[in-house]
Amino acid sequence: MAPPSTPTVQDHVALAEIELCGELMIAASATDGERLSADRIDEVLNVGNVPAPGAH
């Protein structure tokens, strides 16, 4: 009798969030200050000024 197989499930959103948290931890450990600035967090997370929905 063959052993039961264990299905592999990947939650891509969770994996992306874990990767972003890791990037923030790396950036925080490399900073001279006590905290990351909001601008540095945005830079690490690769976010910018996102226009409001419906704005042109």
N, C-alpha and C positions, 0 to 999 in steps of 0.2 A: 504494500500500500504506500503510495506517494505521500510525503508530508504536505499538509495544507499550505498553499501559497499565501503570502502576506501581500496584499495589494499595496502599491506605492501611491500615496496621495501627496500632491504638492499644492500648497496654497501659495500661488504666485504673489498675491498681495502681501501676505505675511512675510514671505521671503524678501520682497522689496523693502518692507518696513524694517526688517532686521538689518538689511544692508545699509539703509539710511542711518539707522541708529549707530551702526558701526562707524560710518563716516563721521558722524557727529562726535563720537568718542575719540576718534583719532585726532580730529581737529581740536577738541578740548584739551587733549593731552599735549598738544604742540603749542598751545597758546601760553603767553607769558602772564596774562591776567588771570583773574579769578573766574571770569565768565566769558563766554563768547558773546560778541555783540550781535544784535539782531541782523545787521548787515552780513556778518560772517556766517551766521546760521543760514541765511538765505543763499549765500554763495555756496556753502557746502551742500545744501539741499537742491541746488540748481533751480532756484525759483527767482522770479523777477517781479516786476510790476505787471501784474495780470489785470487787464482791463475788466471792468465790471461787465456782467452779461448784458448784451444789448448796446453797449457803448461802441462807438465807431471811431 
